[in-house]
């Protein structure tokens, strides 16, 4: 790697870790900086390649260790450095297609990679808490109770049944956190790609949302996990939270269908704005999108829409 590129990767890793290290200050504003901690890693990786992403990640891990110690560096590694390097590697994979055209790793494959990382991290943490009474679910329940107690005490609030409420939230809280992390990662990757494209420094073209497809075999795994959610104990806990992650993935696939259906519309921006606005304001349309994403491999909605589009669309 040339010296200039090494310096750029080192700077990106340091910037990423320092943004993440603001969490150590306890400031509410630190969460904003921590949210974009992956941005420098994705930017340098999608610009200079997988090696640069790995080098930046290692530099970030060192800075995180110096700032907060071993545990903090491990958390940074799992949440930022390692996932960014893996996703950059996958994103830059390509092969020669028909007539020598370049075929880049598909967006559906990138989403599956992200899902696999999220599930792997969740399973690793869940297994790590097996020796504790109540496991990860019990630890999260205690955390939620403590958080609500700290909120209600200064405000003088009285919340009846807080323990039961916390118990219900704890059943899927890990999955919700995993989905939040997935969204954070996707946003950072998209921002990095958009920034590079603006300066013509991107290695691969930006993936189109309409091209996001999930494989049919994932439906079988989803069905197995759906049945597993009715189980008690550790197996049921894992199934419930994995289902939360898969539902989010299917919702993104459903958004891909919406993008394909609106591709030929003159008022496409308004239509997409209404869809995204409904998701932000109401939330429940995510369930509809997840169903659409689930049936797409069998219904071929996007293929039908493209076939019915005008030749000039």
Secondary structure as a PSIPRED ss2 file (coil, helix, strand):
# PSIPRED VFORMAT (PSIPRED V4.0)

   1 X C   1.000  0.000  0.000
   2 X C   1.000  0.000  0.000
   3 X H   0.000  1.000  0.000
   4 X H   0.000  1.000  0.000
   5 X H   0.000  1.000  0.000
   6 X H   0.000  1.000  0.000
   7 X H   0.000  1.000  0.000
   8 X H   0.000  1.000  0.000
   9 X H   0.000  1.000  0.000
  10 X H   0.000  1.000  0.000
  11 X H   0.000  1.000  0.000
  12 X H   0.000  1.000  0.000
  13 X H   0.000  1.000  0.000
  14 X H   0.000  1.000  0.000
  15 X H   0.000  1.000  0.000
  16 X H   0.000  1.000  0.000
  17 X H   0.000  1.000  0.000
  18 X H   0.000  1.000  0.000
  19 X H   0.000  1.000  0.000
  20 X H   0.000  1.000  0.000
  21 X H   0.000  1.000  0.000
  22 X H   0.000  1.000  0.000
  23 X H   0.000  1.000  0.000
  24 X H   0.000  1.000  0.000
  25 X H   0.000  1.000  0.000
  26 X C   1.000  0.000  0.000
  27 X C   1.000  0.000  0.000
  28 X C   1.000  0.000  0.000
  29 X C   1.000  0.000  0.000
  30 X H   0.000  1.000  0.000
  31 X H   0.000  1.000  0.000
  32 X H   0.000  1.000  0.000
  33 X H   0.000  1.000  0.000
  34 X H   0.000  1.000  0.000
  35 X H   0.000  1.000  0.000
  36 X C   1.000  0.000  0.000
  37 X C   1.000  0.000  0.000
  38 X C   1.000  0.000  0.000
  39 X H   0.000  1.000  0.000
  40 X H   0.000  1.000  0.000
  41 X H   0.000  1.000  0.000
  42 X H   0.000  1.000  0.000
  43 X H   0.000  1.000  0.000
  44 X H   0.000  1.000  0.000
  45 X H   0.000  1.000  0.000
  46 X H   0.000  1.000  0.000
  47 X H   0.000  1.000  0.000
  48 X H   0.000  1.000  0.000
  49 X C   1.000  0.000  0.000
  50 X H   0.000  1.000  0.000
  51 X H   0.000  1.000  0.000
  52 X H   0.000  1.000  0.000
  53 X H   0.000  1.000  0.000
  54 X H   0.000  1.000  0.000
  55 X H   0.000  1.000  0.000
  56 X H   0.000  1.000  0.000
  57 X H   0.000  1.000  0.000
  58 X H   0.000  1.000  0.000
  59 X H   0.000  1.000  0.000
  60 X H   0.000  1.000  0.000
  61 X H   0.000  1.000  0.000
  62 X H   0.000  1.000  0.000
  63 X H   0.000  1.000  0.000
  64 X H   0.000  1.000  0.000
  65 X H   0.000  1.000  0.000
  66 X H   0.000  1.000  0.000
  67 X H   0.000  1.000  0.000
  68 X H   0.000  1.000  0.000
  69 X H   0.000  1.000  0.000
  70 X H   0.000  1.000  0.000
  71 X H   0.000  1.000  0.000
  72 X H   0.000  1.000  0.000
  73 X H   0.000  1.000  0.000
  74 X H   0.000  1.000  0.000
  75 X H   0.000  1.000  0.000
  76 X H   0.000  1.000  0.000
  77 X H   0.000  1.000  0.000
  78 X H   0.000  1.000  0.000
  79 X H   0.000  1.000  0.000
  80 X H   0.000  1.000  0.000
  81 X H   0.000  1.000  0.000
  82 X H   0.000  1.000  0.000
  83 X H   0.000  1.000  0.000
  84 X H   0.000  1.000  0.000
  85 X H   0.000  1.000  0.000
  86 X H   0.000  1.000  0.000
  87 X H   0.000  1.000  0.000
  88 X H   0.000  1.000  0.000
  89 X H   0.000  1.000  0.000
  90 X H   0.000  1.000  0.000
  91 X H   0.000  1.000  0.000
  92 X C   1.000  0.000  0.000
  93 X C   1.000  0.000  0.000
  94 X E   0.000  0.000  1.000
  95 X E   0.000  0.000  1.000
  96 X E   0.000  0.000  1.000
  97 X C   1.000  0.000  0.000
  98 X H   0.000  1.000  0.000
  99 X H   0.000  1.000  0.000
 100 X H   0.000  1.000  0.000
 101 X C   1.000  0.000  0.000
 102 X E   0.000  0.000  1.000
 103 X E   0.000  0.000  1.000
 104 X E   0.000  0.000  1.000
 105 X C   1.000  0.000  0.000
 106 X C   1.000  0.000  0.000
 107 X H   0.000  1.000  0.000
 108 X H   0.000  1.000  0.000
 109 X H   0.000  1.000  0.000
 110 X H   0.000  1.000  0.000
 111 X H   0.000  1.000  0.000
 112 X H   0.000  1.000  0.000
 113 X H   0.000  1.000  0.000
 114 X H   0.000  1.000  0.000
 115 X H   0.000  1.000  0.000
 116 X H   0.000  1.000  0.000
 117 X H   0.000  1.000  0.000
 118 X H   0.000  1.000  0.000
 119 X H   0.000  1.000  0.000
 120 X H   0.000  1.000  0.000
 121 X H   0.000  1.000  0.000
 122 X H   0.000  1.000  0.000
 123 X H   0.000  1.000  0.000
 124 X H   0.000  1.000  0.000
 125 X H   0.000  1.000  0.000
 126 X H   0.000  1.000  0.000
 127 X H   0.000  1.000  0.000
 128 X H   0.000  1.000  0.000
 129 X C   1.000  0.000  0.000
 130 X C   1.000  0.000  0.000
 131 X C   1.000  0.000  0.000
 132 X C   1.000  0.000  0.000
 133 X C   1.000  0.000  0.000
 134 X C   1.000  0.000  0.000
 135 X H   0.000  1.000  0.000
 136 X H   0.000  1.000  0.000
 137 X H   0.000  1.000  0.000
 138 X H   0.000  1.000  0.000
 139 X H   0.000  1.000  0.000
 140 X H   0.000  1.000  0.000
 141 X H   0.000  1.000  0.000
 142 X H   0.000  1.000  0.000
 143 X H   0.000  1.000  0.000
 144 X H   0.000  1.000  0.000
 145 X H   0.000  1.000  0.000
 146 X H   0.000  1.000  0.000
 147 X H   0.000  1.000  0.000
 148 X H   0.000  1.000  0.000
 149 X H   0.000  1.000  0.000
 150 X H   0.000  1.000  0.000
 151 X H   0.000  1.000  0.000
 152 X H   0.000  1.000  0.000
 153 X H   0.000  1.000  0.000
 154 X H   0.000  1.000  0.000
 155 X H   0.000  1.000  0.000
 156 X C   1.000  0.000  0.000
 157 X C   1.000  0.000  0.000
 158 X C   1.000  0.000  0.000
 159 X C   1.000  0.000  0.000
 160 X C   1.000  0.000  0.000
 161 X C   1.000  0.000  0.000
 162 X H   0.000  1.000  0.000
 163 X H   0.000  1.000  0.000
 164 X H   0.000  1.000  0.000
 165 X H   0.000  1.000  0.000
 166 X H   0.000  1.000  0.000
 167 X H   0.000  1.000  0.000
 168 X H   0.000  1.000  0.000
 169 X H   0.000  1.000  0.000
 170 X H   0.000  1.000  0.000
 171 X H   0.000  1.000  0.000
 172 X H   0.000  1.000  0.000
 173 X H   0.000  1.000  0.000
 174 X H   0.000  1.000  0.000
 175 X H   0.000  1.000  0.000
 176 X H   0.000  1.000  0.000
 177 X H   0.000  1.000  0.000
 178 X H   0.000  1.000  0.000
 179 X H   0.000  1.000  0.000
 180 X H   0.000  1.000  0.000
 181 X H   0.000  1.000  0.000
 182 X H   0.000  1.000  0.000
 183 X H   0.000  1.000  0.000
 184 X H   0.000  1.000  0.000
 185 X H   0.000  1.000  0.000
 186 X H   0.000  1.000  0.000
 187 X H   0.000  1.000  0.000
 188 X H   0.000  1.000  0.000
 189 X H   0.000  1.000  0.000
 190 X H   0.000  1.000  0.000
 191 X H   0.000  1.000  0.000
 192 X H   0.000  1.000  0.000
 193 X H   0.000  1.000  0.000
 194 X H   0.000  1.000  0.000
 195 X H   0.000  1.000  0.000
 196 X H   0.000  1.000  0.000
 197 X H   0.000  1.000  0.000
 198 X H   0.000  1.000  0.000
 199 X C   1.000  0.000  0.000
 200 X C   1.000  0.000  0.000
 201 X C   1.000  0.000  0.000
 202 X C   1.000  0.000  0.000
 203 X C   1.000  0.000  0.000
 204 X C   1.000  0.000  0.000
 205 X C   1.000  0.000  0.000
 206 X C   1.000  0.000  0.000
 207 X C   1.000  0.000  0.000
 208 X C   1.000  0.000  0.000
 209 X H   0.000  1.000  0.000
 210 X H   0.000  1.000  0.000
 211 X H   0.000  1.000  0.000
 212 X C   1.000  0.000  0.000
 213 X C   1.000  0.000  0.000
 214 X C   1.000  0.000  0.000
 215 X C   1.000  0.000  0.000
 216 X C   1.000  0.000  0.000
 217 X H   0.000  1.000  0.000
 218 X H   0.000  1.000  0.000
 219 X H   0.000  1.000  0.000
 220 X H   0.000  1.000  0.000
 221 X H   0.000  1.000  0.000
 222 X H   0.000  1.000  0.000
 223 X H   0.000  1.000  0.000
 224 X H   0.000  1.000  0.000
 225 X H   0.000  1.000  0.000
 226 X H   0.000  1.000  0.000
 227 X H   0.000  1.000  0.000
 228 X H   0.000  1.000  0.000
 229 X C   1.000  0.000  0.000
 230 X C   1.000  0.000  0.000
 231 X C   1.000  0.000  0.000
 232 X C   1.000  0.000  0.000
 233 X H   0.000  1.000  0.000
 234 X H   0.000  1.000  0.000
 235 X H   0.000  1.000  0.000
 236 X H   0.000  1.000  0.000
 237 X H   0.000  1.000  0.000
 238 X H   0.000  1.000  0.000
 239 X H   0.000  1.000  0.000
 240 X H   0.000  1.000  0.000
 241 X H   0.000  1.000  0.000
 242 X H   0.000  1.000  0.000
 243 X H   0.000  1.000  0.000
 244 X H   0.000  1.000  0.000
 245 X H   0.000  1.000  0.000
 246 X H   0.000  1.000  0.000
 247 X H   0.000  1.000  0.000
 248 X H   0.000  1.000  0.000
 249 X H   0.000  1.000  0.000
 250 X H   0.000  1.000  0.000
 251 X H   0.000  1.000  0.000
 252 X H   0.000  1.000  0.000
 253 X H   0.000  1.000  0.000
 254 X H   0.000  1.000  0.000
 255 X H   0.000  1.000  0.000
 256 X H   0.000  1.000  0.000
 257 X H   0.000  1.000  0.000
 258 X H   0.000  1.000  0.000
 259 X H   0.000  1.000  0.000
 260 X H   0.000  1.000  0.000
 261 X H   0.000  1.000  0.000
 262 X C   1.000  0.000  0.000
 263 X C   1.000  0.000  0.000
 264 X C   1.000  0.000  0.000
 265 X C   1.000  0.000  0.000
 266 X C   1.000  0.000  0.000
 267 X C   1.000  0.000  0.000
 268 X H   0.000  1.000  0.000
 269 X H   0.000  1.000  0.000
 270 X H   0.000  1.000  0.000
 271 X H   0.000  1.000  0.000
 272 X H   0.000  1.000  0.000
 273 X H   0.000  1.000  0.000
 274 X H   0.000  1.000  0.000
 275 X H   0.000  1.000  0.000
 276 X H   0.000  1.000  0.000
 277 X H   0.000  1.000  0.000
 278 X H   0.000  1.000  0.000
 279 X H   0.000  1.000  0.000
 280 X H   0.000  1.000  0.000
 281 X H   0.000  1.000  0.000
 282 X C   1.000  0.000  0.000
 283 X C   1.000  0.000  0.000
 284 X C   1.000  0.000  0.000
 285 X H   0.000  1.000  0.000
 286 X H   0.000  1.000  0.000
 287 X H   0.000  1.000  0.000
 288 X H   0.000  1.000  0.000
 289 X H   0.000  1.000  0.000
 290 X H   0.000  1.000  0.000
 291 X H   0.000  1.000  0.000
 292 X H   0.000  1.000  0.000
 293 X H   0.000  1.000  0.000
 294 X H   0.000  1.000  0.000
 295 X H   0.000  1.000  0.000
 296 X H   0.000  1.000  0.000
 297 X H   0.000  1.000  0.000
 298 X H   0.000  1.000  0.000
 299 X H   0.000  1.000  0.000
 300 X C   1.000  0.000  0.000
 301 X H   0.000  1.000  0.000
 302 X H   0.000  1.000  0.000
 303 X H   0.000  1.000  0.000
 304 X H   0.000  1.000  0.000
 305 X H   0.000  1.000  0.000
 306 X H   0.000  1.000  0.000
 307 X H   0.000  1.000  0.000
 308 X H   0.000  1.000  0.000
 309 X C   1.000  0.000  0.000
 310 X C   1.000  0.000  0.000
 311 X C   1.000  0.000  0.000
 312 X C   1.000  0.000  0.000
 313 X C   1.000  0.000  0.000
